[in-house]
Amino acid sequence: MKIEQRLDPGYPVFDPDDIKQYVHGVNLYRRLEHTPGARPVLIYPPLGNVEVAIEYFAGRLGILTLARFKREYGGDQNSILPSPINDRIIERGVLDSPQTICNPFKDTQGYFLQALDEFASVQSQTCGDFYEFLMTHRSSGYCRERCYGALGELILRDSSQNLHKDFDFYAVHESLPGIWQLISDLSHMTGRNRFGIIKILNEAIERLDMVEKFEDRVRYNQSLAEDYYAPEKILVEAKHQAASLDLTNSKLEEEFVKHLEKVESFRKIREEPIGVVAITGEIFHCEELMRYPSHNLGAELLKRGFYFKREVGLHHYTPRFRLDWKRLAKFALSQINPFRRDITAEEAAAGGLMYDPGGHAKDIVALAERQTKTGEYDGILEIYPFNCSPSVAIAEIVDKILARSKIPYLRVQMDVGAGVAGLITRIEAWLEMIVRKKQRMWETSDTMVK
């Protein structure tokens, strides 16, 4: 049984002529007229550790990011990475967003509004000429996220909260044509050679992969350590090093080894995690909700001795932006290979998914099916936004699959009104289910041995 792969939007959001261009990877670039010689300041929404790669990439190209702009022209020496999403940002995003649209759009809108205000505040202290350059991501398929870039730009220009209308807006598509168009536009903006930009882009992605692996090792040690916060400080320091231009990738790797030795030297209260859980669902929530200052579900799990792995995360997208010869050769071979297989699609089809409803639905169903066969996780936590059609479409399928394995499974639907206390209570009850199930397994195992 094969899962049907369809990329055309499920309903006509755009004109028919525009749909084909959208699906095949056209970027959205709205450029206004600015004073000759004015410098752009790059503003982008947070998504996990991607901020490390963007800060490094932009710095190598000589492009100011908002964090660097605040540091060099606003005197804020602590501005190494963008500010995290907080309650104030969420509130501002809600005011300017359609009520039934999902959380990632609201949070991104709020972040852009806050960032535009911060830009204006710093610009008022300088005598230079700068302008805002907003950048975000656009996808294809059934998920409404494909529309969020264009919709967000229109709302920002019309918002009564935003007094700064004269910004450039860029939404990069995740396809190869979209990435190549981004490289060409950056070449025109900076005067750099395209192949030189590709080299820097690959270095930035390599650096991002290093940070992701380092963070994973730190998270594992945090689930064992007596003090959660000491390793966290080292992790933040390591991310700041990765975002700066002071170290090459090889030197940075050496620094990470030293940091990891320090993390592993902290006092441990257990030899292994109480449980290993999978985080899946919608990518924005899997990356950002795990580290929100107000929620920080990642910390809640680690403090209780549970190590988590993101089954949906940046690793789904970083290979698409890598443009080295290995990736291009692999892509070319995949197009002519008559025996190529999509393992994830096959696992999802085996679980009962007949077509791809968009988002990360295919990945979630594949994880559930794989879990019934391997039992690699002690529990699964699915986090998705309110009114997320891909997650709603597969809910019944996932429930039926996981009922066979009887794994503790928690589905959390998030919206701006979701209370933190109630969410933490649900997390605690779910973790208790995991512990009790493992205890029953141990008792059964002991009985069989006797």
Buried (B, 14 or more C-beta within 10 A) or exposed (E): EEBEEEBEBEEEBBEEEEBEEBBEBBBBBBEEEBEEEEBBBBBBBBBBBBBBBBBBBBBBBEBBBBBBBBBBBBEBEEBBBBBBBBEEBBEBBBEBBEEEBBBBBBBBBBBBBBBBBBBEEBBEEEEEEBBBBBBBBBBBBBBBBBBBBBBBBEBBBEBEBBEBEEBBBBBBBBBBEBBBBBBEBBBEBBEBEBEBBBBBBBBBBBBBBBBBEBBEBBBBBBBBBEEBEBBBEBBEEBBBBBBBEEBEBEEBBEBBEEBBEEBBEBEEEEEEBBBBBBBBBBBBBBBBBBBBEEBBBBBBBBBBBBBBBBBBBBEBBBEBBBBBEEBEEEEEEEEEEEEEEBEBBBBBBBBBBEBBBBBBBBBBBBBBBBBBEEEEBBBBBBBBBBBBBBBBBBBEBBEEBBEEBEBBBBBBBBEBEBEEEEBEEEBEEBBEBBBEBBEEEEEEEEEEEE
